[in-house]
Amino acid sequence: MGEIEDGEADHITTDVQGQKCALVCECTAPESVSRKDNLPFLNAVLKNPVCKLYRFPTSDNKWMRIREQMSESILSFHIPKELISLQIKEDLCRNQELKELGELSPHWDNLRKNVLTHCDQMVNMYQDILTELSKETGSSFKSSSSKGEKTLEFVPINLHLQRMHVHSPHLKDALYDVITVGAPAAHFQGFKNGGLRKLLHRFETERRNTGYQFIYYSPENTAKAKEVLSNISQLQPLIATHADLLLNSASQHSPESLKNSLKMLSEKTELFVHAFKDQLVRSALLALYTARPGGVLKKPPSPKNSTEESSSQDPPPPMRRQDSIPHHSDYDEEEWDRVWAHVGKSLNCIIAMVDRLIERDGSGEGDDGSGKDGEKGPSLGDSAITHPQEDWYEQLYPLILTLKDCMGEVVNRAKQSLTFVLLQELAYSLPQCLMLTLRRDVVFSQALAGLVCGFIIKLHTSLYDPGFLEQLHTVGLIVQYEGLLSTYSEEIGMLEDMAVGISDLKKVAFKITEATSNDVLPVITGRREHYVVEVKLPGRMFESLPLQIKEGQLLHVYPVLFNVGINEQQTLAERFGDVSLQESINQENFELLKEYYTVFMEKMPPDYISHFQEQNDLKGLLENLHQNIQAKKRKNVEIMWLAATICRKLNGIRFTCCKSAKDRTSMSVTLEQCSILRDEHQLHKDFFIRALDCMRRQTQGALNESDDPETGCLTDNKPTSRHFYPVALLLVSSHLLVVWLILSLALLLAKYQ
């Protein structure tokens, strides 16, 4: 079956019932086959491509040409190094803020010292790992044999691009990409106590119910504290920059420039003030006040509201755990309102002064004409009335200085109080809390490396598709993960890690910028709760993007995970174990996929939707997927097929994962590729198995012909079974196990009788 393509390569053929399947392996110039792949910029992301060419007959006895290419990605190491550097910087900043909390009572001061000691040790560990990663100069991917190495635990396992390029006589050329990678999991730390999903739930439950000497804040409040601190660190320098630009415009005596600078300053200052209109900041200030030396409650605490319930007992020294923030009788709660309100008043003074200066400049008169905003501005503003020719810079400089001083006071108080909130999270159980943070960072790093790789590849292959670009900035991008892990033994912990790591990718946003140099590798900014990945494009590519993307709009991704265990261990889990974890993950992620579909149908124009799929078809696929998830059928790989089809129809990114991205992953990818050839490109029905066998003979970890799951199961429409292991063998194995258990029990009874 098939003919050998022209070119210098090794020949590999198989003979099935007298039909030969020929292919060319290890093409020397895979990029030359198609203009779509001729994107030199991808060389900054992909390397070491291995290419194979096939020719298969279609249903009308014509020929289709298939080019299969697998490439490594240098992002396997680049992204973890970027991420670790950012996390080290974040932790060093947090440690410094803890030191700057000021004087605390002995109880809290001892807790702070203990926290700083452990946090410094964690930072040193991250720095050592970063140093070791910087020494890696060999392979651009991490092999499965290295998954237990500590220095490589942030690096994803076997991250590759699997691409199939189809030249069909009936349809235009088509590309099908799948990113293959080992399941993001903390292999070095092990799974004795489960994975992140279980560990985080257990940690939060114990922290909520413990009697330890700390103040309990919910995960939502802790995340809010980190968000406000991040907003402070971003907005304060922006406001200072715009204030300086305003002064620069004033010194140039440019009314138009002055208006624009004032507009930007007003917008950023209003965001700054709004960031502190949160009950958490107010309650955190009170908590910090009570933690200062002498900050002892003089009367029993009384609840403020539902978020500020207090302990029912008078806290004896040392302090007992508090379920929430107490109300202090000597604390002036209105003081905080006055402090940040001064920022708004200072801005109003600046606005009034700018309006007055521009008005007087336009009129060219020197009369005093008391303005309606004169009472808002300080006495310095009146000087403009009697000295109209005075320099604008001199008029505005004292007001800008006042704004910066007021802002500095707000920042100082807010940073200290919210840092005290973060201290509570660490104070509960230092080793456990930090180890959970490390585990989550490890899993997230592996997941993020694959996501960035997939995003860049998808962007380049769809760069000149205006519909896709509109979908990207209007709705976002769906990212579908196909998991093949079993719910048995250690793989349960891997699946729990993977579920949390993929869910955390919702905190990632992408921004596309124009490359100003030859360095086009992505750059990561942000913090643990919110990362932004900056993807650089050469000028020619960047100019083809929509205006919204070129202006820096953040592009969001929507990750979903569907898992179906398909190996022998899953047989044991389904017969004697528990598959509830897999069922709950699939149900939760179906709801996320359905939400994305709803937003997609609402925001995208009808002509674009009809361009690549019929609405009813996609709706029917979603309903079918939901029915299969609810059916609780054993090894229901139909879930995988439906989820992958929906993802492709929604222009999403496809991932396939198993423990090491080898055997199960390769079996799934090759089956998917042959199914696409049959369903989308009219592969001859009699050659489905032969094409599958031909591809799998070239795939690492492929099974023998006798293990082919499709043998004897081919129909004219689609495979009736997509199991990757023969059903008969699984049934025999399970029955043998039952027989073994019965015989063992009989021997034990006979022995004791």
C-alpha positions in Angstrom: 0.0 0.0 0.0 1.4 3.4 -0.9 4.4 4.6 -2.8 7.7 5.9 -1.7 8.2 9.7 -1.8 11.2 11.0 -3.7 14.0 12.0 -1.4 17.0 10.7 0.4 15.8 8.6 3.4 15.6 5.2 4.8 12.7 3.0 3.6 10.4 1.1 5.9 7.6 -1.0 4.6 5.0 -3.3 5.9 3.1 -6.0 4.1 -0.5 -6.6 5.1 -2.5 -9.0 2.9 -0.4 -8.3 -0.1 -0.7 -4.6 0.1 2.4 -2.6 0.8 2.5 0.5 3.0 5.7 2.5 2.3 7.0 5.6 4.0 10.0 7.8 4.1 11.4 8.5 7.5 13.7 11.2 8.8 13.2 13.8 6.1 16.1 16.1 5.9 14.1 19.2 5.0 10.6 19.0 6.5 9.9 22.7 6.2 10.1 22.6 2.5 6.9 20.6 2.1 4.5 23.4 2.8 4.4 27.1 2.8 2.4 27.1 6.0 5.2 25.4 7.9 7.8 27.7 6.3 7.8 30.0 9.3 11.4 30.6 10.4 10.3 32.2 13.6 9.2 28.8 14.8 12.8 27.8 14.9 13.1 29.8 18.1 10.6 27.4 19.7 11.0 24.1 17.9 14.1 22.1 17.1 15.2 18.6 16.0 12.2 17.8 13.8 11.8 14.1 12.7 9.6 13.8 9.6 8.0 10.9 7.9 6.0 10.9 4.6 3.1 8.5 3.7 0.8 8.0 0.8 -2.6 6.4 1.4 -5.5 5.7 -1.0 -8.8 7.6 -0.7 -12.3 6.1 -1.1 -12.3 7.0 -4.8 -8.9 5.3 -5.4 -6.9 8.6 -5.5 -3.9 9.3 -3.3 -3.5 11.5 -0.3 -0.1 12.5 1.0 0.6 12.8 4.7 3.6 14.3 6.4 4.0 13.4 10.0 6.5 15.5 12.0 7.6 15.4 15.6 9.6 18.3 17.1 11.2 19.1 20.4 10.7 22.5 22.1 13.3 24.6 23.8 10.6 26.0 26.0 10.8 22.8 28.1 13.7 24.5 29.9 13.2 28.2 29.0 9.8 28.6 30.7 10.7 26.9 34.0 13.8 29.1 34.3 11.7 32.3 33.6 9.1 31.2 36.1 11.6 30.2 38.9 13.4 33.6 38.5 10.0 35.4 38.9 9.0 33.3 41.9 12.4 34.0 43.6 11.9 37.7 43.1 8.3 37.5 44.5 9.4 35.5 47.6 12.4 37.9 48.2 10.0 40.8 48.0 7.5 39.1 50.4 10.3 38.4 52.9 11.4 42.0 52.8 7.9 43.2 53.4 7.7 40.8 56.4 10.8 42.4 57.8 9.3 45.9 57.3 6.2 45.1 59.2 7.6 47.1 62.1 7.5 46.3 65.8 5.2 43.4 66.7 4.3 41.9 70.1 6.5 39.0 71.2 4.0 36.4 70.0 3.8 37.7 66.5 7.4 38.6 66.3 8.4 35.1 67.1 6.1 33.8 64.4 7.6 36.3 61.9 11.1 35.2 62.7 10.2 31.5 62.2 8.4 32.3 58.9 11.4 34.2 57.6 13.8 31.4 58.5 11.8 28.8 56.5 11.1 31.2 53.6 14.8 32.0 53.3 15.5 28.3 53.1 12.9 27.9 50.4 14.3 30.8 48.4 17.8 29.2 48.6 16.3 25.9 47.3 14.7 27.7 44.3 18.0 29.5 43.6 19.9 26.2 43.6 17.4 24.6 41.2 17.7 27.6 38.9 21.5 27.4 39.0 21.3 23.7 38.1 18.9 24.3 35.2 21.1 27.0 33.8 23.8 24.4 33.5 21.7 22.1 31.3 23.0 22.3 27.7 22.1 18.9 26.3 18.8 17.7 25.2 16.0 20.2 24.7 13.5 18.0 26.4 13.3 16.0 29.7 13.2 12.3 29.2 10.9 10.0 31.3 13.9 8.4 33.0 14.7 11.8 34.5 11.2 12.5 36.0 12.4 11.7 39.5 15.4 14.1 39.5 15.0 17.0 41.9 16.9 19.5 39.8 14.6 18.8 36.8 11.3 18.7 38.6 10.1 22.0 37.2 10.7 20.7 33.6 7.8 19.0 31.7 8.4 15.4 30.6 8.7 14.6 26.9 7.2 17.8 25.6 6.9 17.5 21.8 4.8 18.8 19.0 3.1 16.0 16.9 2.0 17.5 13.6 0.2 15.8 10.7 0.0 17.7 7.4 -2.5 16.3 4.9 -2.4 16.9 1.2 -5.8 15.7 0.1 -7.1 15.5 -3.5 -10.5 16.6 -2.3 -9.9 19.3 0.3 -7.3 22.0 0.8 -4.2 21.2 2.8 -4.8 20.8 6.5 -2.7 20.8 9.6 -3.5 18.9 12.7 -1.3 19.6 15.8 -1.2 17.8 19.1 1.1 18.7 21.9 2.3 15.5 23.7 3.7 15.8 27.3 3.9 13.8 30.4 1.2 14.6 33.0 2.2 17.6 35.1 3.0 16.1 38.4 5.5 16.3 41.3 7.2 13.0 40.7 10.2 13.8 42.9 8.0 14.5 45.9 6.0 11.3 45.4 2.3 10.5 45.8 2.3 8.6 49.1 -0.2 11.1 50.6 -2.0 11.9 47.3 -1.8 14.8 44.9 -2.5 18.5 45.1 -6.3 18.2 44.8 -6.4 16.1 48.0 -3.6 17.8 49.8 -4.9 21.3 49.3 -8.4 20.3 50.5 -7.0 18.6 53.6 -4.7 21.6 54.4 -7.5 24.1 54.2 -9.8 22.0 56.3 -7.2 21.5 59.0 -6.3 25.2 59.0 -9.9 26.2 59.3 -10.5 24.0 62.3 -7.2 24.2 64.1 -6.6 25.9 67.5 -3.2 27.3 66.4 -2.2 30.8 67.4 -3.0 32.7 64.2 -5.8 34.6 62.6 -7.7 32.6 60.0 -8.2 34.1 56.5 -10.0 32.2 53.8 -8.1 31.4 50.6 -10.2 34.0 48.8 -9.1 36.7 51.3 -5.5 35.6 51.0 -5.7 35.8 47.2 -7.3 39.2 47.5 -4.5 40.4 49.7 -2.0 39.3 47.1 -4.0 40.9 44.4 -4.1 44.3 46.2 -0.4 44.2 46.9 0.3 43.5 43.3 -2.0 46.4 42.2 -0.1 48.6 44.6 3.3 47.7 43.2 2.1 48.3 39.6 0.0 51.4 40.1 2.3 53.4 42.3 5.2 53.7 39.8 2.7 54.3 37.0 1.1 57.2 38.9 4.5 58.7 39.7 5.4 58.4 36.0 2.2 60.1 34.8 2.7 62.8 37.4 6.2 63.5 36.1 4.8 63.6 32.5 2.2 66.1 33.7 4.9 68.4 35.1 6.9 68.0 31.9 3.8 69.1 29.9 3.4 72.0 32.2 7.1 73.1 31.7 6.5 73.0 28.0 3.4 75.2 28.4 1.4 72.8 26.1 -2.4 72.8 26.9 -3.1 69.7 24.7 -0.3 67.7 26.2 -1.3 68.8 29.7 -4.9 67.5 29.1 -3.7 64.1 27.9 -1.3 63.7 30.8 -3.9 64.7 33.3 -6.4 62.2 31.8 -3.9 59.3 32.2 -3.0 60.5 35.8 -6.7 60.6 36.7 -7.4 57.2 35.4 -4.5 55.5 37.2 -5.2 57.4 40.5 -8.8 56.4 40.4 -7.8 52.8 40.0 -5.4 53.2 42.9 -8.1 54.6 45.2 -10.5 51.9 44.1 -8.1 49.2 45.0 -8.3 50.1 48.7 -12.1 50.2 48.9 -12.2 46.7 50.3 -13.3 45.5 53.7 -10.2 43.2 53.8 -7.8 46.2 53.9 -9.8 47.8 56.7 -9.9 44.6 58.8 -6.3 43.9 58.2 -5.3 47.3 59.5 -7.2 46.5 62.7 -5.6 43.1 63.0 -2.1 44.6 62.6 -3.0 47.3 65.2 -3.8 44.7 67.8 -0.6 42.8 67.0 1.6 45.8 67.9 3.1 46.0 71.4 0.4 47.0 73.8 -2.3 46.2 71.3 -4.4 44.3 73.9 -8.2 44.2 73.7 -9.7 46.3 76.6 -13.2 44.8 76.2 -14.7 41.6 74.8 -14.8 41.7 71.0 -18.1 42.4 69.3 -18.8 41.2 65.8 -18.9 43.9 63.1 -20.5 41.9 60.3 -20.7 38.5 58.8 -17.0 38.7 57.7 -15.8 39.9 61.1 -17.1 37.4 63.6 -15.0 37.4 66.8 -14.0 34.8 69.3 -16.5 34.2 72.2 -13.7 34.0 74.8 -11.4 36.7 76.2 -8.0 35.8 74.7 -5.5 35.3 77.5 -1.8 35.8 76.8 -0.5 34.2 74.7 -3.1 35.0 72.1 -5.5 32.2 71.1 -6.5 31.6 67.6 -9.1 34.1 66.3 -11.7 33.0 63.7 -11.8 36.6 62.4 -10.7 40.1 63.0 -11.6 41.6 66.5 -12.9 45.1 67.0 -10.6 47.3 69.0 -12.2 49.9 71.2 -9.3 52.4 70.9 -8.9 52.0 67.1 -10.1 54.9 64.9 -11.6 53.0 62.0 -12.3 56.2 60.1 -8.7 57.1 60.0 -8.0 54.8 57.1 -10.9 56.4 55.1 -9.3 59.8 55.7 -5.9 58.6 54.6 -6.8 57.3 51.2 -9.5 60.0 50.7 -6.6 62.5 50.8 -5.3 60.9 47.5 -8.6 61.7 45.8 -8.7 65.2 47.2 -5.1 65.9 46.0 -6.1 64.7 42.5 -9.1 67.1 42.6 -6.8 70.0 43.4 -4.6 69.1 40.4 -7.6 68.8 38.1 -8.9 72.2 39.3 -5.5 73.8 38.8 -5.0 72.4 35.3 -8.5 73.6 34.3 -7.8 77.0 35.6 -4.4 77.3 33.9 -5.8 76.2 30.6 -8.8 78.5 30.9 -6.7 81.5 31.7 -4.3 80.6 28.9 -7.2 80.4 26.4 -8.7 83.7 27.5 -5.4 85.5 27.8 -6.8 87.7 30.5 -5.3 88.4 34.0 -8.5 89.0 35.9 -9.0 86.9 39.0 -12.5 85.5 38.2 -12.7 83.2 41.2 -13.3 79.7 39.8 -15.8 77.4 41.1 -13.1 74.9 42.1 -11.0 77.5 43.9 -12.1 76.2 47.3 -10.8 72.7 46.4 -7.3 73.8 45.6 -4.7 74.8 48.2 -3.7 78.4 48.8 -1.0 77.9 46.2 -3.7 77.7 43.5 -4.7 81.4 44.2 -1.3 82.6 43.0 -2.5 81.8 39.5 -5.1 84.6 39.9 -2.7 87.3 40.7 0.2 86.1 38.6 -1.2 84.7 35.4 2.1 84.7 33.6 3.8 82.5 36.2 5.3 79.2 35.1 2.8 76.3 35.0 5.4 74.0 36.4 5.7 76.1 39.6 1.9 76.1 39.9 1.6 72.3 39.7 4.7 71.1 41.4 3.5 71.5 45.0 0.2 69.7 44.2 2.0 66.8 42.6 4.3 66.6 45.6 1.3 66.4 47.9 -0.3 63.7 45.8 2.8 61.6 46.0 3.1 62.1 49.7 -0.5 61.1 50.3 -0.1 58.1 48.0 3.0 57.1 49.9 1.2 57.1 53.2 -1.6 54.9 51.8 0.9 52.4 50.3 2.9 52.2 53.5 -0.2 51.3 55.6 -1.8 49.0 53.1 1.3 47.0 52.4 2.0 46.4 56.1 -1.5 45.3 56.8 -1.9 43.0 53.9 1.6 41.5 54.5 0.3 40.7 58.0 -2.5 38.8 56.3 0.0 36.7 54.3 1.9 36.1 57.5 -1.2 34.2 58.8 -1.2 31.8 55.9 2.4 30.9 56.5 2.1 30.9 60.3 -0.3 27.9 60.4 2.1 25.1 59.4 5.3 26.3 57.9 6.8 23.1 56.5 3.5 21.8 55.1 2.5 25.2 53.7 5.8 25.9 51.9 6.0 22.3 50.6 2.5 22.7 49.2 3.6 25.9 47.5 6.6 24.2 46.1 4.6 21.3 44.8 2.1 23.6 43.2 4.9 25.6 41.6 6.4 22.5 40.2 3.2 21.2 38.6 2.3 24.7 37.3 5.7 25.1 35.7 5.3 21.9 33.8 1.8 22.8 32.7 2.8 26.4 31.7 5.7 25.2 29.5 3.4 23.1 27.4 0.7 25.8 27.3 3.2 28.5 26.0 4.5 26.1 23.4 1.0 25.3 22.2 -0.1 28.9 22.1 2.9 30.0 20.1 2.5 27.2 17.6 -1.3 27.8 17.3 -0.7 31.6 16.8 1.8 31.0 14.0 -0.3 28.4 12.1 -3.4 30.7 12.3 -1.6 34.1 12.0 -3.4 35.0 8.8 -6.8 33.7 9.8 -8.8 36.9 10.7 -11.6 34.8 12.2 -9.3 33.0 14.6 -7.6 36.3 15.6 -11.0 37.8 16.3 -11.9 34.8 18.4 -8.6 35.1 20.2 -9.2 38.6 21.5 -13.0 38.5 21.8 -13.6 35.1 23.4 -10.2 33.6 24.3 -8.7 30.3 23.4 -9.9 26.8 24.5 -7.1 24.4 25.6 -8.2 20.8 25.8 -6.1 18.3 27.7 -6.6 14.6 27.1 -5.5 12.6 30.1 -4.9 8.8 30.0 -4.0 8.3 33.6 -5.6 5.5 35.6 -7.3 6.0 38.9 -5.2 3.4 40.6 -2.1 3.5 42.9 0.3 6.4 42.2 -1.5 7.6 39.1 -4.3 8.8 41.3 -1.9 11.3 42.8 -0.6 12.2 39.4 -4.1 12.9 38.2 -4.8 15.1 41.3 -1.7 17.1 40.6 -2.6 17.4 36.9 -6.1 18.6 37.6 -4.9 21.4 39.9 -2.0 22.4 37.5 -4.3 22.7 34.5 -6.9 24.6 36.5 -4.2 27.1 37.6 -3.6 27.9 33.9 -6.7 30.0 34.1 -4.5 32.6 35.9 -2.4 33.0 32.8 -2.9 35.6 30.1 -0.9 36.2 26.9 0.1 39.5 25.4 1.6 39.9 22.0 4.3 42.5 21.4 6.6 43.4 18.5 10.1 42.0 18.7 12.8 44.7 18.8 15.7 42.3 18.5 16.6 38.8 17.5 15.6 37.5 20.9 12.1 36.3 20.4 11.7 33.9 23.3 8.6 34.6 25.5 9.0 36.6 28.7 6.9 36.0 31.8 5.8 38.7 34.2 3.4 38.9 37.2 3.0 36.8 40.3 1.7 33.4 41.4 -2.0 34.4 41.2 -1.7 36.2 37.9 1.0 35.6 35.2 1.3 37.4 31.8 3.3 35.7 29.0 4.7 38.2 26.5 5.0 36.6 23.1 7.2 38.5 20.7 6.5 38.6 16.9 8.7 40.1 14.2 7.4 43.4 12.7 5.9 41.9 9.6 3.9 39.4 11.5 3.0 41.9 14.2 1.5 44.3 11.7 -1.0 41.7 10.5 -2.7 41.5 13.9 -5.9 43.2 14.8 -5.6 46.6 16.5 -6.8 45.3 19.9 -4.1 42.8 20.1 -1.4 45.2 18.9 -2.5 47.6 21.6 -1.6 45.0 24.2 -5.0 43.5 25.1 -4.6 40.5 27.3 -5.5 37.2 25.7 -7.1 34.6 28.0 -7.1 30.8 27.8 -9.7 28.4 29.0 -8.1 25.0 29.9 -10.2 21.9 30.3 -9.2 18.4 31.2 -10.9 15.1 30.3 -9.4 11.9 31.6 -10.1 8.3 30.8 -7.8 5.6 32.1 -7.2 2.9 29.5 -4.5 0.6 30.8 -4.7 -2.6 32.8 -4.5 -0.7 36.1 -7.7 1.1 35.2 -9.4 -2.3 34.8 -8.5 -3.0 38.5 -9.7 0.4 39.5 -13.0 0.0 37.8 -13.6 -3.5 39.2 -12.2 -3.2 42.7 -11.4 0.5 43.3 -12.8 4.0 43.0 -13.2 6.0 39.8 -15.1 9.0 41.4 -12.0 11.3 40.9 -12.1 10.8 37.2 -15.9 11.2 37.1 -15.8 14.5 39.0 -13.0 15.9 36.9 -14.8 15.1 33.7 -18.1 16.6 34.9 -16.4 19.8 36.3 -14.6 20.4 33.0 -17.6 19.7 30.9 -19.3 22.6 32.6 -16.3 24.8 31.8 -16.3 23.7 28.2 -20.1 24.4 28.0 -19.5 27.9 29.4 -16.9 28.6 26.8 -19.2 27.4 24.0 -22.0 29.7 25.3 -19.7 32.7 25.3 -18.4 31.7 21.9 -21.8 31.6 20.3 -22.8 34.9 21.9 -19.8 37.0 21.0 -18.6 35.6 17.6 -20.4 36.8 14.4 -22.8 34.2 12.8 -20.9 34.2 9.5 -17.7 33.1 11.2 -19.4 30.3 13.1 -20.9 28.9 9.9 -17.6 29.2 8.2 -16.1 26.2 9.9 -18.9 24.3 11.5 -22.6 24.0 11.8 -24.0 25.2 15.1 -26.3 22.2 15.5 -23.4 19.8 14.9 -21.3 21.4 17.7 -24.3 21.5 20.0 -25.0 17.9 19.3 -21.4 16.9 20.1 -21.6 18.7 23.4 -24.8 16.8 24.3 -23.3 13.5 23.2 -20.2 14.3 25.4 -22.4 15.0 28.4 -24.4 11.8 27.9 -21.1 9.8 27.8 -19.8 11.5 30.9 -23.1 10.7 32.7 -23.1 7.1 31.4 -20.2 6.0 33.7 -19.2 3.4 31.1 -16.0 1.5 31.7 -13.1 2.9 29.7 -15.3 5.1 27.8 -12.8 6.5 25.3 -15.7 8.0 23.3 -15.3 10.9 25.8 -11.8 11.5 24.4 -12.9 11.4 20.8 -15.8 13.8 21.4 -13.8 16.3 23.4 -11.0 16.3 20.8 -13.5 16.9 18.0 -15.1 19.8 19.8 -11.7 21.3 20.6 -10.7 21.2 16.9 -14.0 22.7 15.8 -13.5 25.6 18.3 -10.0 26.3 17.0 -8.5 25.1 20.3 -5.1 23.7 21.3 -4.9 19.9 21.8 -2.8 18.2 24.4 -2.5 14.4 25.0 -0.9 13.3 28.3 -0.2 10.1 30.1 2.4 9.3 32.8 5.4 9.8 30.6 4.0 10.7 27.2 5.1 7.5 25.6 3.1 4.3 25.1 -0.5 5.4 25.9 0.1 8.8 24.4 1.5 7.5 21.1 -1.3 5.0 20.8 -3.9 7.7 21.2 -2.3 10.2 18.8 -1.9 7.7 16.0 -5.5 6.5 16.4 -6.7 10.1 16.3 -4.6 10.8 13.2 -6.0 7.8 11.3 -9.5 8.6 12.4 -9.1 12.2 11.1 -7.9 10.8 7.8 -10.9 8.6 7.5 -13.6 11.0 8.7 -12.2 14.3 7.2 -10.1 13.2 4.2 -11.9 10.0 2.9 -9.2 7.5 3.7 -10.2 4.2 2.1 -12.1 2.1 4.7 -10.1 -1.0 3.9 -6.9 0.8 4.7 -7.7 2.2 8.1 -6.0 -0.6 10.0 -3.1 -0.7 7.7 -2.5 3.1 8.0 -2.7 2.7 11.8 -0.2 -0.1 11.8 2.1 1.8 9.4 2.1 4.8 11.7 2.5 2.8 14.9 5.4 0.9 13.7 7.3 4.2 13.6 6.0 5.4 17.0 7.9 4.9 20.2 6.1 2.5 22.4 3.8 1.1 19.7 2.3 -2.3 20.2 2.7 -5.3 18.0 0.1 -6.1 15.3 -1.5 -8.7 17.6 -2.2 -5.9 20.1 -3.9 -3.6 17.6 -7.1 -2.5 19.2 -8.8 -1.7 15.9 -8.3 -5.2 14.3 -11.7 -6.5 13.3 -13.5 -3.5 14.6 -13.6 -1.3 11.5 -16.9 -0.1 10.2 -17.8 2.2 7.3 -18.5 5.2 9.5 -16.2 5.0 12.6 -14.6 2.5 14.9 -17.1 0.9 17.1 -14.3 0.6 19.7 -11.5 2.9 20.5 -10.0 1.0 23.4 -6.3 0.8 23.2 -6.1 -2.7 24.7 -8.0 -5.7 23.5 -11.2 -6.2 25.4 -10.8 -9.9 25.4 -7.4 -9.7 27.1 -8.7 -7.3 29.7 -11.6 -9.7 30.5 -9.3 -12.6 30.8 -6.9 -10.7 33.0 -9.7 -9.6 35.4 -11.2 -13.1 35.6 -7.8 -14.6 36.3 -7.4 -12.2 39.1 -10.7 -13.2 40.6 -9.7 -16.9 40.3 -6.4 -16.2 42.0 -8.2 -14.4 44.9 -10.6 -17.4 45.3 -7.8 -19.9 45.3 -5.8 -17.9 47.8 -8.7 -17.7 50.1 -9.3 -21.4 49.8 -5.6 -22.2 50.6 -5.8 -19.9 53.7 -8.9 -21.6 55.0 -7.4 -25.1 54.4 -4.2 -24.1 56.2 -6.0 -22.9 59.4 -8.4 -25.9 59.4 
